Amino acid sequence: MSSNSHLKVAIIGGGIGGLHLAIALTQMRPDAIVDVYESQPELSEFGAGLGLWPRVQEVLSNVGLEEDINACLPPEDDAKPMEICRGDKLNAQTWARVPGMRGLHRRALLELLAKRASRSPHNATHYSKKLISYVEPSSPEEPIVLTFTDGTRATCDILVGADGVKSAVRASMYAQMADKLEIEGAAYEELKTIRGHVDPVWAGLTLYRYLMPSADLKGIDPKHPSLTRNLFLQSYGRALLTYPIDEGRMINCGALVAQHHLFGTTFSGRWAQPVDQKIVQDLYADFNDQGRAITDLMKTPTLWAVNVVPDLPTYVSGRVAVLGDAAHAMVPYMASGAGQAIEDGYILATLLSRTESLPQLPEALRIYDTIRRPFSQSIQRKSLHVGIAELMDERGEVPLGPTPVYGRLLEDPEVMRSHYQWLLTTSLMPDRDRALEMWEGFRNKLRPEA
């Protein structure tokens, strides 16, 4: 690839992370040819609402999405804090308020991203394209070959897996790493560890999701706080999370069941499935009136077993990278999974926009891994720590094993606020600048001495 050639990028996964990367590449490198391959037959995003923190909103603004995003979000001065209180106590008072999050419907964000990505003549999204595997040739000048379940193939200069927690890109990457190590005579334990990163593990968390029309709740309790406020009702091993979206017309509801002593095990059922409302009502039968009013109206909840991808030793291999849930799927306590995928894409696009030849691509990915992996994995750990502190033990740790061990639950407002400060007061831009400094250092080494 000469300095005037088109960089050909394949993104597996047409969700929030994949489409944002396509948009960022289009803005930073308009000549890039970007193909997004989505396994579903049409635009699809599992889930209901999501929250955007100031740190993530800054990134979206930097790729030209500020106006579109603000049109989907409540006004900034109307954003409500997340209020945390006990759900298993009568007349429980709010003990902590976490400000800054603005909620919207996941599908609204996805449609916005898809529409913006389609504006570029160099971008294309291909549906019903499920990746089986890829082959990266030993020569850096030859294309990567992708194979799909429908028998078709495609090629690219660089492959990015934004295909979620069950990532086919990650599975193929780590299987190939293990095969190479086996040929080189690696020990059994090392091979077992590498192959262990192919599949995700259960986080010990089950979430029951439901998108509730506000009119339903207003009909039985016109003064219910969930109509106008963001609430987190906690108890031992359980919590109810609610926040209004869609200009208050809908309420995003999540009923969480925390069994983090089972972290790292395999979930025994389907990861996502509709369940009977009575299951949720029974789980929260001892909650106060505010909590039971929510579960009584969760008419068609969907169970979601939260699986995670912890502690990958690398997000890259050659000219292949993973981002978002494919790289660091995490528990949702800090509402940061989508935001971290967006941050990954921004740093990756920044670096790819600077490359001038195919042999430079592995170095760009190495810098991406150096910048993003430590940070995103620290947020992964922090989110789990916060969830355990809120629902199992304020120390943020529980012993692994078949039986839960509970301690005192976190109810310290200063400690809680400290956990969320990074979302409110920090920026990704210093990391972007550090990535560019590392890239310039690499480029300077390539320049001949005078």
Stockholm file with secondary structure:
# STOCKHOLM 1.0

chainA/1-450         MSSNSHLKVAIIGGGIGGLHLAIALTQMRPDAIVDVYESQPELSEFGAGLGLWPRVQEVLSNVGLEEDINACLPPEDDAKPMEICRGDKLNAQTWARVPGMRGLHRRALLELLAKRASRSPHNATHYSKKLISYVEPSSPEEPIVLTFTDGTRATCDILVGADGVKSAVRASMYAQMADKLEIEGAAYEELKTIRGHVDPVWAGLTLYRYLMPSADLKGIDPKHPSLTRNLFLQSYGRALLTYPIDEGRMINCGALVAQHHLFGTTFSGRWAQPVDQKIVQDLYADFNDQGRAITDLMKTPTLWAVNVVPDLPTYVSGRVAVLGDAAHAMVPYMASGAGQAIEDGYILATLLSRTESLPQLPEALRIYDTIRRPFSQSIQRKSLHVGIAELMDERGEVPLGPTPVYGRLLEDPEVMRSHYQWLLTTSLMPDRDRALEMWEGFRNKLRPEA
#=GR chainA/1-450 SS CCTTSCCEEEEECCSHHHHHHHHHHHHHCTTCEEEEECSSSSCCCCSSEEEECHHHHHHHHHTTCHHHHHHHSCCGGGCCCEEEEESSSTTCCCCEEECCCEEEEHHHHHHHHHHHHTTSTTEEEESSCCEEEEECCSSTTSCEEEEETTSCEEEESEEEECCCTTCHHHHHHHHHHHHHHHHTTCCHHHHHHHHTTSSCEEEEEEEEEEEEEHHHHHHHCTTCGGGTSEEEEEETTEEEEEEEETTTTEEEEEEEEECGGGTTBCCCSCSEEECCHHHHHHHTTTSCHHHHHHHTTCCSCEEEEEEECCCCSCSEETTEEECTHHHHCCCSTTSCHHHHHHHHHHHHHHHHTTCCSGGGHHHHHHHHHHHHHHHHHHHHHHHHHHHHHHHTCTTSCCCCSSSCCCCCCCCCHHHHHHHHHHHHHCCSHHHHHHHHHHHHHHHHHHSCCC
#=GC SS_cons         CCTTSCCEEEEECCSHHHHHHHHHHHHHCTTCEEEEECSSSSCCCCSSEEEECHHHHHHHHHTTCHHHHHHHSCCGGGCCCEEEEESSSTTCCCCEEECCCEEEEHHHHHHHHHHHHTTSTTEEEESSCCEEEEECCSSTTSCEEEEETTSCEEEESEEEECCCTTCHHHHHHHHHHHHHHHHTTCCHHHHHHHHTTSSCEEEEEEEEEEEEEHHHHHHHCTTCGGGTSEEEEEETTEEEEEEEETTTTEEEEEEEEECGGGTTBCCCSCSEEECCHHHHHHHTTTSCHHHHHHHTTCCSCEEEEEEECCCCSCSEETTEEECTHHHHCCCSTTSCHHHHHHHHHHHHHHHHTTCCSGGGHHHHHHHHHHHHHHHHHHHHHHHHHHHHHHHTCTTSCCCCSSSCCCCCCCCCHHHHHHHHHHHHHCCSHHHHHHHHHHHHHHHHHHSCCC
//
